[in-house]
Amino acid sequence: MLLRRTTIGKGLPDSVHDWTKEPDIGLSNQNDTNQANSRKNWRLLRCQNGLRIFEEPVEVEYLARSCSRSMRAVGVVEATCEAIFGLIMSMDVTRYEWDCSFQYGSLVQEVDGHTAILYHRLQLNWCSMVVWPRDLCYVRYWRRNDDGSYVVLFRSTEHPNCGPQPGFARASIESGGFKITPLKPVNGRPRTQVQHLMQIDLKGWGVNYVTSFQYHSVLQMLNCVAGLREYFSQNDDVHTIPRIPVMNTMASVPTVRKDQKHQKADSKTKQADSANENSDMIDDESEDDDDFQAPESSLEEDGNVDSDAKGSDPIDLSCFSGIIRQDANEKSRNSWSVPDSNIFKVRSKNFSHDKSKVSAGKYLMELVAADWFKDTKRMDHVAKRKGCAAQVAAEKGMFSFVVNIQIPGSTHHSLILYFVTKSLKKGSLLQRFADGDDDFRNSRLKLIPSVPKGSWIVRQSVGSTPCLLGKAVDCSYIRGPEYIEVDVDIGSSAVANGVLGLVFGVVTSLVVDMAFLIQANTYDELPEQLIGAARFSHIEPSAAVVPVLDDTSSAVE
């Protein structure tokens, strides 16, 4: 299972931060401005035990004062990625040989082949006579990337079989994990860069606010990278099979009958099989471009750009309104604006033979309004609402593309974007999408996300990689008179829901960009063009309103 080419299981669990999406420290491209900007978010704190220790200098307002800043250790280990990964995944006695912060660990629940809930006791050695020891209950998720690197992510959670333990203070991991990346071998010996990130709230009473306690504890945990390096330097041909003892000695854990264990084992097998079936999804969502079909004709032949692009005459926005107001000032709250299209990269005319991308040109449609709704249930087909931007556009003979981003929770929210064009050109890619079947739509509608303003952890989680929406989450399509609505169910994907759990909690401090396009899969469809994009600034959940959805509104096909 550990050697599959691409492995994701059922996806990233709820609220686990994927901090590995941005460029790696030490593996950067000096000509990449995005990577240059990313490096500004880390400063070198110290060098110790052959490691570089970095700290994120930005204070995160939404975290407790007792929570440490995000810190990362980077080192090189002379071993294969697989050997290091196997050792990191184990929580048996071998961990004592390289992790000085480890006291005990056990398996609480195996969710699927890539996700587990673990119990972990820390050995911090800081005034141990007066300071209670810390323990953890956290979700651990792993995957193997196409480049051979491994990612292991942590995030604290609660579990009924892993309650507070007598004599221990329950710490909380805000974000953490390992990234294990292969490097070029030297003199025939394998080399691997190991990054270990940790941001933890040590909890407790009083002492957790002491900065020296926070730094000592986090540095002791990060030093395990040096422990890995020394462990492999003194052991030849290490191939560790991950072993984790099952939790069975904790006083608060109820006894599980044998028949229940067998039922759980069967359930695990089914979940693992399901995980394998879903493991191909990342390939479809990523930019490996296997779907592109190059024609037999010469690539020098000129193709026609989709002329649905909005003309020189702008649409009068005064007749459209929405819950969220338009304001180009990013410091304003609860507002939207239209970002510069050139910040997004799309497939160029020559993509079929050189995989090149260029800055996007003019938008095909214009963003005219945005709504922010809430209700006790999921809100579908919002474009039927009387007086909404799609209905107003239809009355004026214009066509609308409506995106309804459905956010699950105890209170359901919907963020609705209305893109409008004066006409829909027959035979264009946009017209084929609007009138096509759901299989075609799922294979073509692409989202390009970005977080221009937000904490490093949020930017890591969201990333900026284009994603085929229909392959990542469940999408429903409603083709109405002069509009098409796409209902995007974020709750249908553990990956998307996990990222959402992080973003929604701090959405009032974020500036978020979303661009939409129809993916070009043939030479004649190139270059790609963006349907439109939106930039949302400091959205307030409390500003959402309950909509009136009239079922008697316009019929759909």
FENGI-V722803 format. One record per run of one state. SS is the DSSP state (helix for helix, strand for strand, loop for the rest). FROM is the first residue (numbers start at 1). LEN is the number of residues. If there is no record, write none. Layout:
ss: (SS/SS)
from: (FROM/FROM)
len: (LEN/LEN)
//
This chain:
ss: (loop/strand/loop/helix/loop/strand/loop/strand/loop/strand/loop/strand/loop/helix/loop/helix/loop/strand/loop/strand/loop/strand/loop/strand/loop/strand/loop/strand/loop/strand/loop/helix/loop/helix/loop/helix/loop/strand/loop/helix/loop/helix/loop/strand/loop/helix/loop/strand/loop/strand/loop/helix/loop/strand/loop/helix/loop/strand/loop/strand/loop/helix/loop/helix/loop/strand/loop/strand/loop/helix/loop/helix/loop/strand/loop/helix/loop/strand/helix/loop/strand/loop/strand/helix/loop/helix/loop/helix/loop/strand/loop/strand/helix/loop/strand/loop/helix/loop/strand/loop/strand/loop)
from: (1/7/8/33/40/43/49/51/56/67/68/71/78/81/90/93/98/102/113/115/123/133/145/150/157/168/171/172/187/189/202/207/210/211/223/224/234/246/247/258/279/281/286/293/294/317/320/324/327/335/338/341/344/345/348/351/355/357/360/366/376/382/385/389/396/399/408/412/422/429/436/438/443/445/454/456/463/467/469/473/474/481/483/490/493/494/506/507/510/511/519/522/523/526/530/538/541/544/545/546/556/557)
len: (6/1/25/7/3/6/2/5/11/1/3/7/3/9/3/5/4/11/2/8/10/12/5/7/11/3/1/15/2/13/5/3/1/12/1/10/12/1/11/21/2/5/7/1/23/3/4/3/8/3/3/3/1/3/3/4/2/3/6/10/6/3/4/7/3/9/4/10/7/7/2/5/2/9/2/7/4/2/4/1/7/2/7/3/1/12/1/3/1/8/3/1/3/4/8/3/3/1/1/10/1/1)
//
